Amino acid sequence: MDSYDAIVVGVGGIGSAALGCLARRGLKVLGIDRFDPPHDRGSSHGHTRVIREAYFEHSSYVPLAQRSAQMWRALEAETGSQLYDQVGILEVGPPDGVVIPGVLQSVHDHQLPVERLTNRELRQRFPQFSVPSDHVGIVEANAGFLYVERCVETYLDVARRHGVDIMSHCEVIQWQAERDAVRIQTKSTEYVAARLLITAGPWAQSLLSSLNIPLSVVRKQLYWLSTSDIRLSRDEGCPVFFFEARPGEYYYGFPQLDDRGVKIARHDGGTHIVGDPVAAIGGVDEEDRASVSSFASAVIPGLNLPETSRATCFYTLSPDEHFIVDRVPDQSQVAFVAGLSGHGFKFAPVLGEALADLAIDGDTDIDIDFLRLGRFRTPPAPGEVQR
């Protein structure tokens, strides 16, 4: 029976980063994944992911975002791989909505450099977008996007160079914490480790069922639309964009990077999945497709319908749509990250580091207290992240 210092179950975005952190500590480590990462079966694929600091979801994320951005740059320097494209982000919405006030709160709390645009300035600066007359904009120049599959592969390469074993196409059935170890049962064999790190994305619910946290899995659609408007190209300075179209309705997109065109998707909504997410990977949400098409036609007239390409990914939602990062109560040798709720990939380096700290050292100096499991025992007010 193979024995390890630590085993990571799920080696997508967060898991691959955790492997990299553990490997640098000189530990004997195993990564296990049901598929062959980087793959298109979970939440860490689709070519690009947004990275930003002025976090509208809650300003407590800002220090984590800043540390993570530094770690992405350090990984680029270490490996020579371009992972982070700093094209900026344009966020648009009503001044009394959710996005604009949320961004400005983070700007205020952390003295972040952004540029505020009136509606007139927004239309003049970004004429490729047809912006409603009551919307304003914010430009964060330090933001941009990450090449998601390349990020995962780079962390896996780092892990392998440090001697980490990675088992692909290996499904974990169950795990059991004992006094000084954890036993992990797969379909084919059993492994033993001093520590277990669970970063299983949409499969976290089954592996963390003892926590009784109602994680929900939502299937999301990503679309690429062709364009002849060069103003939507990355080479012509088009930023990442995020629109609050109306209350509770959000869309985001990326500049054209290749012949597929502009990638665009809806951030809210989606199809709730019951049971094993594998069965839902290939589905199509026609309601989502129609809403994205309607938004694209109204707000980005340079896009052409129908889509040139489409992909599916999953959001795993926590009850308050904020991350859960902690150790399993009464089983301190097991640490986990779950419920990233569709905005977690950018934090992979810092969450991987925090998870490695929790598993190996029992605590971390990274400020994740607002993301701890205990908040669900004394629920915060709606929309609040409890500190």
VOGU-3710 file (C-alpha; in Angstrom, 3 decimals, decimal comma):
1> mdsydaivvg> 0,000/0,000/0,000  1,448/3,394/-1,044  1,837/5,993/1,723  2,289/9,757/1,341  2,824/12,854/3,436  -0,169/14,439/1,701  -2,751/13,539/-0,929  -4,703/16,115/-2,932  -8,039/14,954/-4,359  -9,019/17,026/-7,396
11> vggigsaalg> -6,122/18,697/-9,217  -7,788/21,426/-11,218  -7,198/25,095/-10,406  -6,901/25,004/-6,610  -5,645/21,422/-6,399  -2,803/21,957/-8,881  -1,718/25,079/-6,966  -1,825/23,149/-3,686  0,338/20,439/-5,263  2,853/23,091/-6,258
21> clarrglkvl> 2,962/24,512/-2,717  3,302/21,079/-1,103  5,954/19,983/-3,584  8,159/22,971/-2,773  8,140/21,852/0,854  9,903/18,644/-0,111  7,034/16,378/0,906  6,022/13,091/-0,647  2,759/14,036/-2,361  0,125/12,410/-4,550
31> gidrfdpphd> -2,498/14,192/-6,659  -5,612/12,255/-7,675  -8,102/13,311/-10,338  -11,104/11,553/-11,818  -10,074/12,787/-15,285  -6,806/13,913/-16,897  -6,070/17,526/-15,929  -6,229/20,057/-17,345  -9,562/18,794/-18,640  -12,981/20,148/-19,638
41> rgsshghtrv> -15,087/18,234/-17,105  -15,056/20,598/-14,126  -14,562/24,296/-13,419  -10,999/25,028/-14,594  -11,219/25,247/-18,369  -12,584/27,424/-21,172  -9,366/29,207/-22,241  -9,641/32,296/-19,995  -10,634/33,448/-16,503  -10,978/37,007/-15,189
51> ireayfehss> -8,466/38,302/-12,654  -9,215/41,545/-10,797  -8,555/43,209/-7,448  -11,396/45,720/-6,910  -13,733/42,989/-5,758  -17,422/43,905/-5,799  -18,434/40,668/-4,027  -16,748/41,806/-0,779  -13,706/43,933/-0,034  -12,243/41,239/2,232
61> yvplaqrsaq> -11,197/39,382/-0,923  -8,882/42,202/-2,026  -5,749/41,191/-0,034  -6,172/37,626/-1,282  -6,532/38,859/-4,869  -3,414/41,013/-4,544  -1,342/38,193/-3,091  -2,610/35,812/-5,750  -1,709/38,227/-8,564  1,830/38,431/-7,186
71> mwraleaetg> 2,013/34,638/-7,053  0,813/34,280/-10,658  3,568/36,687/-11,727  6,133/34,743/-9,690  4,998/31,508/-11,349  5,423/33,140/-14,763  8,937/34,227/-13,841  9,804/30,772/-12,510  8,526/28,838/-15,512  8,778/31,257/-18,450
81> sqlydqvgil> 5,103/30,661/-19,295  2,721/33,557/-19,950  -0,261/33,056/-17,678  -1,589/36,565/-16,954  -2,587/39,046/-19,674  -3,101/42,478/-18,121  -5,625/44,005/-20,503  -7,694/45,671/-17,763  -11,365/45,246/-16,989  -14,343/47,477/-17,719
91> evgppdgvvi> -17,221/47,062/-15,255  -20,537/48,638/-16,169  -23,820/49,015/-14,333  -26,247/51,391/-12,655  -24,597/53,582/-9,989  -27,007/52,233/-7,366  -26,746/48,583/-8,412  -24,550/45,817/-7,010  -21,362/45,910/-9,101  -20,458/49,608/-9,142
101> pgvlqsvhdh> -21,048/50,256/-5,403  -19,275/46,999/-4,556  -16,216/47,901/-6,624  -16,099/51,378/-5,107  -16,297/49,941/-1,587  -13,220/47,808/-2,273  -11,495/50,806/-3,850  -12,214/52,865/-0,732  -11,217/50,160/1,748  -7,916/49,333/0,040
111> qlpverltnr> -6,994/52,547/-1,829  -7,056/50,814/-5,208  -6,300/52,701/-8,431  -9,303/52,731/-10,774  -10,820/55,153/-13,243  -14,466/56,154/-12,904  -16,380/56,951/-16,113  -19,623/58,848/-16,521  -22,078/57,539/-19,061  -20,837/60,045/-21,622
121> elrqrfpqfs> -17,189/59,180/-20,971  -18,013/55,492/-21,144  -19,653/55,820/-24,552  -16,782/57,897/-25,905  -14,042/55,638/-24,551  -15,674/52,309/-25,481  -17,913/52,896/-28,517  -17,968/49,155/-29,278  -20,471/48,802/-26,422  -24,013/50,173/-26,587
131> vpsdhvgive> -24,421/51,257/-22,976  -27,787/52,147/-21,410  -28,096/55,844/-20,580  -28,330/55,234/-16,828  -25,150/53,138/-16,587  -21,669/54,238/-15,574  -18,317/52,484/-15,753  -15,156/51,697/-13,836  -11,846/50,726/-15,447  -9,325/48,730/-13,428
141> anagflyver> -6,109/48,775/-15,426  -4,323/46,168/-13,262  -6,925/43,524/-14,067  -7,077/41,161/-17,024  -7,349/37,448/-17,648  -5,571/34,171/-16,978  -5,023/31,382/-19,509  -6,784/28,800/-17,388  -5,645/25,456/-18,825  -2,097/26,769/-19,140
151> cvetyldvar> -2,165/27,801/-15,474  -3,215/24,317/-14,359  -0,657/22,614/-16,592  2,102/24,915/-15,347  1,388/24,103/-11,703  1,260/20,401/-12,540  4,621/20,678/-14,318  6,115/22,355/-11,232  4,691/19,601/-9,035  6,080/16,846/-11,265
161> rhgvdimshc> 9,524/18,454/-11,327  9,516/18,273/-7,528  8,655/14,565/-7,579  4,882/14,676/-7,051  2,936/11,650/-8,294  -0,273/12,394/-10,216  -2,906/9,730/-10,770  -5,323/10,580/-13,600  -8,555/8,744/-14,427  -8,726/7,706/-10,780
171> eviqwqaerd> -12,036/8,122/-8,957  -12,073/8,464/-5,161  -14,930/6,515/-3,598  -14,476/7,481/0,042  -11,962/8,534/2,664  -11,625/7,824/6,350  -9,627/9,791/8,889  -7,836/7,764/11,525  -5,750/8,846/14,493  -2,541/9,560/12,622
181> avriqtkste> -3,502/9,122/8,973  -6,199/9,242/6,322  -7,177/6,302/4,128  -8,368/7,136/0,610  -10,243/4,457/-1,270  -10,392/4,657/-5,057  -12,085/2,296/-7,485  -8,834/0,433/-7,975  -6,725/0,732/-4,822  -6,249/2,329/-1,408
191> yvaarllita> -3,793/5,047/-0,425  -2,699/6,281/2,995  -1,481/9,777/3,837  -0,710/11,853/6,892  -2,809/14,667/5,429  -5,675/14,918/2,940  -6,548/18,026/0,922  -9,922/18,039/-0,858  -10,295/20,392/-3,846  -12,885/18,442/-5,795
201> gpwaqsllss> -14,980/21,255/-7,269  -18,442/19,983/-8,277  -17,680/16,650/-6,602  -16,987/18,245/-3,204  -20,537/17,698/-1,969  -20,165/13,922/-1,897  -16,628/13,950/-0,463  -17,582/16,456/2,254  -21,060/15,158/3,065  -20,251/14,981/6,788
211> lniplsvvrk> -20,144/18,793/6,921  -23,861/19,074/6,071  -23,238/22,198/4,007  -25,730/22,366/1,121  -23,382/22,942/-1,804  -25,234/23,159/-5,105  -23,825/22,551/-8,575  -24,885/24,729/-11,493  -24,056/24,002/-15,130  -22,903/27,099/-16,988
221> qlywlstsdi> -22,531/27,796/-20,694  -19,661/29,652/-22,378  -20,060/31,036/-25,898  -17,726/32,417/-28,557  -19,192/34,867/-31,095  -17,406/36,027/-34,212  -16,915/39,717/-34,929  -15,638/42,006/-37,646  -15,324/44,937/-35,188  -11,585/45,284/-34,537
231> rlsrdegcpv> -12,395/47,367/-31,444  -13,354/44,088/-29,737  -9,881/42,640/-30,266  -7,273/42,234/-27,552  -4,696/43,639/-29,990  -6,745/46,829/-30,325  -6,940/47,369/-26,566  -10,324/45,873/-25,742  -10,472/44,951/-22,034  -12,275/42,181/-20,232
241> fffearpgey> -15,819/43,405/-19,527  -18,466/42,765/-16,868  -22,002/44,170/-17,143  -24,788/44,361/-14,591  -27,529/44,421/-17,202  -30,438/44,602/-14,748  -30,988/43,593/-11,093  -29,649/40,075/-10,580  -28,504/39,672/-14,200  -24,790/39,754/-15,006
251> yygfpqlddr> -22,750/39,111/-18,158  -19,011/38,990/-18,704  -16,720/38,589/-21,666  -13,197/38,676/-23,052  -11,678/40,435/-26,054  -11,192/38,462/-29,239  -8,063/36,313/-28,933  -8,425/33,914/-31,861  -10,672/33,077/-34,794  -13,467/31,864/-32,507
261> gvkiarhdgg> -14,204/35,489/-31,642  -15,328/37,067/-28,377  -16,014/34,787/-25,424  -19,141/35,776/-23,502  -21,264/34,195/-20,771  -23,891/34,891/-18,160  -22,597/34,900/-14,582  -25,892/34,320/-12,792  -28,512/31,667/-13,543  -27,573/28,293/-14,966
271> thivgdpvaa> -29,036/24,804/-14,687  -28,993/23,192/-11,247  -27,580/19,670/-11,365  -28,708/16,827/-9,134  -26,499/13,757/-8,894  -23,167/13,125/-10,588  -22,219/16,211/-12,670  -20,604/13,972/-15,299  -24,041/13,172/-16,709  -24,732/16,881/-17,301
281> iggvdeedra> -21,485/17,893/-19,005  -22,833/17,900/-22,541  -26,172/19,600/-21,938  -27,378/22,818/-23,552  -29,389/25,463/-21,695  -31,509/27,094/-24,381  -32,863/29,732/-21,995  -29,315/30,776/-21,110  -28,320/30,779/-24,754  -31,270/33,026/-25,621
291> svssfasavi> -30,481/35,492/-22,821  -26,813/35,746/-23,824  -27,814/36,246/-27,463  -30,263/38,970/-26,456  -27,650/40,739/-24,343  -25,023/40,489/-27,086  -27,379/41,891/-29,712  -28,413/44,824/-27,543  -25,093/45,778/-25,937  -22,333/44,562/-28,288
301> pglnlpetsr> -23,674/45,128/-31,819  -20,373/44,083/-33,414  -20,930/40,441/-32,451  -22,419/37,944/-34,883  -24,942/35,223/-34,040  -25,076/32,273/-33,689  -22,000/31,252/-31,704  -18,920/29,783/-33,372  -18,124/27,592/-30,361  -19,604/26,625/-27,005
311> atcfytlspd> -18,381/24,985/-23,798  -19,829/23,848/-20,491  -18,419/24,310/-17,007  -19,730/24,124/-13,444  -20,174/26,548/-10,582  -20,273/24,947/-7,129  -22,270/27,376/-5,001  -21,973/27,726/-1,257  -25,104/28,959/0,585  -23,810/32,546/0,641
321> ehfivdrvpd> -21,798/32,225/-2,607  -18,514/32,850/-0,810  -15,699/30,318/-0,594  -15,345/27,788/2,212  -11,720/27,217/3,262  -11,013/25,254/6,431  -10,180/21,964/8,089  -12,835/19,335/8,742  -14,008/19,645/12,369  -12,582/16,903/14,625
331> qsqvafvagl> -10,517/15,640/11,679  -7,722/18,191/11,605  -5,623/16,169/9,168  -8,195/16,942/6,437  -8,350/20,411/4,849  -10,573/21,562/1,998  -11,629/24,317/-0,349  -15,204/24,195/-1,655  -18,036/26,372/-2,924  -15,977/28,744/-5,056
341> sghgfkfapv> -19,264/29,904/-6,583  -17,959/30,853/-10,002  -15,330/33,394/-8,955  -12,512/31,331/-7,469  -9,953/30,490/-10,140  -8,020/33,756/-9,896  -7,314/32,894/-6,241  -5,786/29,479/-6,993  -2,225/30,313/-5,850  -3,224/31,880/-2,538
351> lgealadlai> -5,904/29,290/-1,776  -3,487/26,494/-2,626  -0,964/28,037/-0,243  -3,548/28,493/2,513  -4,751/24,929/2,086  -1,214/23,550/2,309  -0,651/25,605/5,462  -3,858/24,326/7,061  -3,114/20,718/6,230  0,562/20,661/7,206
361> dgdtdididf> 0,917/23,401/9,845  -2,617/23,447/11,238  -3,119/27,159/10,509  -2,133/29,915/8,073  -1,114/33,555/8,226  -3,247/34,203/5,133  -6,427/36,033/6,134  -9,118/33,475/5,351  -11,072/33,867/8,583  -14,066/35,300/6,716
371> lrlgrfrtpp> -14,149/32,132/4,606  -14,102/29,626/7,478  -16,720/26,941/7,890  -17,879/28,303/11,246  -19,819/31,154/9,658  -22,607/28,730/8,777  -23,112/27,912/12,440  -23,876/31,559/13,245  -25,260/32,787/9,919  -24,450/36,374/8,896
381> apgevqr> -27,048/38,801/7,663  -28,043/38,426/3,986  -25,263/39,577/1,686  -22,717/39,856/4,507  -19,503/37,911/4,860  -18,971/37,278/8,545  -15,509/38,181/9,875
//
